[in-house]
Amino acid sequence: MTPEQISEILAKPYAQQLLYGPEPARFAYDGLDGAPRVIPIGFWVHGDQLQIATLPKSAKVAALKKNPKVALTIDKGSFPPKVLLVRGTAELELVQGIPAGYLHAGHKVMTDEQYPDWEAGVKALYTEMVLITVTPTWVKLLDFETTLPKSVEDVIRAKSA
């Protein structure tokens, strides 16, 4: 996909709802043993990139240094489902302190009452983090209103022929 095609999909209203909503991403990568991993994780948007922060000694940092190819899905389970699929490449950067986006991503999934204690705990614990920046190389939005999985589109096309 071209960067323009990716930007066009990410700008669609349902994609924007998923990117800026409270749902965590499901982050997939290959572990050091070669077996796939999928974890729920907070994220934030930086232009057409997705960012995540984690501890420098986390298993995902070691794995991403070996193989930076990743996939993410952000979805709402309600009907009809809304799903944003992303494939891309992760870049790692050691940063001092806590990225503001990390704090924002945490706030997305908790109440205003919960946030101050969580923020204080994070600030007391972390002195440095690894910023993971995912640059999408492929995206697909499935809203089951205007876009469907390709296999479903193929069945519909075959039935109407």
Residue pairs with C-beta under 8 A, 6 or more apart in sequence:
1 136
1 137
1 138
1 139
3 48
6 48
6 136
6 137
6 138
6 139
7 48
9 15
9 139
9 140
9 141
10 16
10 19
10 48
10 136
10 139
12 141
14 82
14 84
14 141
14 143
15 84
15 139
15 141
17 76
17 82
18 74
18 75
18 76
18 82
18 83
18 84
19 45
19 50
19 74
19 84
20 45
21 74
21 76
21 108
22 108
22 109
23 74
23 75
23 76
24 40
24 41
24 42
24 43
24 74
24 109
25 40
25 41
25 42
25 43
25 50
25 52
25 72
25 73
25 74
26 38
26 39
26 40
26 41
26 72
26 73
26 74
26 75
27 38
27 39
27 40
27 41
27 43
27 52
27 60
27 70
27 71
27 72
28 36
28 37
28 38
28 70
28 71
28 72
28 73
29 36
29 37
29 60
29 63
29 64
29 67
29 69
29 70
29 71
29 90
30 36
30 37
30 63
30 66
30 67
30 69
31 37
31 59
31 63
32 59
32 62
32 63
32 66
37 59
37 60
37 63
39 60
41 52
41 54
42 52
42 102
42 105
42 106
42 108
42 109
43 50
43 51
43 52
43 72
43 74
43 105
44 50
44 51
44 101
44 102
44 104
44 105
45 51
46 101
46 133
48 135
48 136
49 133
49 134
49 135
49 136
50 72
50 86
50 88
50 133
50 134
50 136
51 99
51 101
51 131
51 132
51 133
51 134
52 105
52 131
52 132
52 134
53 95
53 98
53 99
53 101
53 102
53 129
53 130
53 131
53 132
54 60
54 61
54 129
54 130
54 132
55 61
55 126
55 129
55 130
56 94
56 128
56 129
56 130
58 130
60 132
61 92
61 130
61 132
64 70
64 90
64 92
64 132
65 92
68 89
68 90
68 91
68 92
69 87
69 88
69 89
69 90
70 87
70 88
70 89
70 90
70 134
71 85
71 86
71 87
71 88
72 85
72 86
72 88
72 134
73 83
73 84
73 85
73 86
74 83
74 84
74 86
75 81
75 82
75 83
75 84
76 82
76 83
80 143
80 144
80 145
81 142
81 144
82 141
82 142
82 143
82 144
83 141
83 142
83 143
84 139
84 140
84 141
84 142
85 138
85 139
85 140
85 141
85 142
86 134
86 136
86 138
86 139
87 136
87 137
87 138
87 139
88 134
88 135
88 136
88 137
88 138
89 134
89 135
89 137
90 132
90 133
90 134
91 132
91 133
91 135
92 130
92 131
92 132
93 130
93 131
93 133
94 128
94 129
94 130
94 131
95 128
95 129
95 130
95 131
96 127
96 128
97 126
97 127
97 128
97 129
98 122
98 123
98 126
98 129
99 129
99 131
102 122
102 129
103 119
103 122
106 115
106 118
106 119
106 122
107 115
107 119
110 118
140 147
141 147
142 148
142 149
148 156
